[in-house]
């Protein structure tokens, strides 16, 4: 399984390198002047790189949006779990009881003063 994963990562890396090189070829050709056209240049010219770039950007944007939603859902789930743990914690109940008792004493003091 790990071998398969490393092969996939390697192939995707090679594709990314070729893509970056293909995008930078027109800039290199403009700076150096006229270059003889080779078979690779003709192949690169035939590739619809702008459409591929737009599709990649669109796909990455969708993936990032879905990842954001998943992270937000996970955050909400964690917060609910923490609230549940807090509400069932005996130390917290004891602390809340002490705070409530203190507030009641303060209120009775205020009532007695009036």
Rosetta blueprint (number, residue, H / E / L):
1 X L
2 X H
3 X H
4 X H
5 X H
6 X H
7 X H
8 X H
9 X H
10 X H
11 X H
12 X H
13 X H
14 X H
15 X H
16 X H
17 X H
18 X H
19 X H
20 X H
21 X H
22 X H
23 X H
24 X H
25 X H
26 X H
27 X H
28 X H
29 X H
30 X H
31 X H
32 X H
33 X L
34 X L
35 X L
36 X L
37 X L
38 X L
39 X H
40 X H
41 X H
42 X H
43 X H
44 X H
45 X H
46 X H
47 X L
48 X L
49 X H
50 X H
51 X H
52 X H
53 X H
54 X H
55 X H
56 X H
57 X H
58 X H
59 X H
60 X H
61 X H
62 X H
63 X H
64 X H
65 X H
66 X H
67 X H
68 X H
69 X H
70 X H
71 X H
72 X H
73 X H
74 X H
75 X H
76 X H
77 X H
78 X H
79 X H
80 X H
81 X H
82 X H
83 X H
84 X H
85 X H
86 X H
87 X H
88 X L
89 X L
90 X H
91 X H
92 X H
93 X H
94 X H
95 X H
96 X H
97 X H
98 X H
99 X H
100 X H
101 X H
102 X H
103 X H
104 X H
105 X H
106 X H
107 X H
108 X H
109 X H
110 X H
111 X H
112 X H
113 X H
114 X L
